[in-house]
Amino acid sequence: MKSISISLAVAALAFTLSSPSAVFAAGGGGGDTTPTCPAGKVYDKKTKKCVTKSSLKDQESIFEAGRTLAYAGKYEQAIEVLFRAPDKTDKRVLNMLGYSHRKLGMIDTGIAYYKHSIALDPQYTLVREYYGEALLQKGDLAGAQHQLQAIRSICQGEECNSYKMLLAALENHNGGKMPQVRTW
């Protein structure tokens, strides 16, 4: 696991708290087939070229570049790009920040971003999937199952991808079986 500086972690929390609606939560996006760029550059769908990170200015390009970096396992670079987003309340940006921090082992910071995204859009299933995975990492089986049930309710069934992915994570966590958790 890569290490991340404490100052970057502090900047992550400052980013979250800089939003006027700083009631913790997070948000993200889906995979795609974005071309790979040389080191130090990111793909800008708007211009359809590899560009320097600092040349990205619009929300969509920043989100897409950050998501691509995160899904490529370049979490520190993803965080760096996503911090440049002009809209600090974009649920997708918050989700990818949560995802990147969680993958770097900063689970609590990731959870803070996830909670912020959920507060902005409780119907956003991808963030609920990732939040459930983070809760599993912390050993909170009941919390992860709560997110699974929320996704099921939002999707009106068990056919959406976020439901299937979190269910698989829960089953994998429990040796191939869905764990039974009491709900009072």
Stockholm file with secondary structure:
# STOCKHOLM 1.0

chainA/1-184         MKSISISLAVAALAFTLSSPSAVFAAGGGGGDTTPTCPAGKVYDKKTKKCVTKSSLKDQESIFEAGRTLAYAGKYEQAIEVLFRAPDKTDKRVLNMLGYSHRKLGMIDTGIAYYKHSIALDPQYTLVREYYGEALLQKGDLAGAQHQLQAIRSICQGEECNSYKMLLAALENHNGGKMPQVRTW
#=GR chainA/1-184 SS CCCCCHHHHHHHHHHHHTSTTCSCBCCCCCCCCCCCCCTTEEEETTTTEEEEGGGCCSHHHHHHHHHHHHHTTCHHHHHHHHTTCSCTTCHHHHHHHHHHHHHTTCHHHHHHHHHHHHHHCTTCHHHHHHHHHHHHHTTCHHHHHHHHHHHHHHHTSSCSHHHHHHHHHHHHHTTTSCCCCCCC
#=GC SS_cons         CCCCCHHHHHHHHHHHHTSTTCSCBCCCCCCCCCCCCCTTEEEETTTTEEEEGGGCCSHHHHHHHHHHHHHTTCHHHHHHHHTTCSCTTCHHHHHHHHHHHHHTTCHHHHHHHHHHHHHHCTTCHHHHHHHHHHHHHTTCHHHHHHHHHHHHHHHTSSCSHHHHHHHHHHHHHTTTSCCCCCCC
//
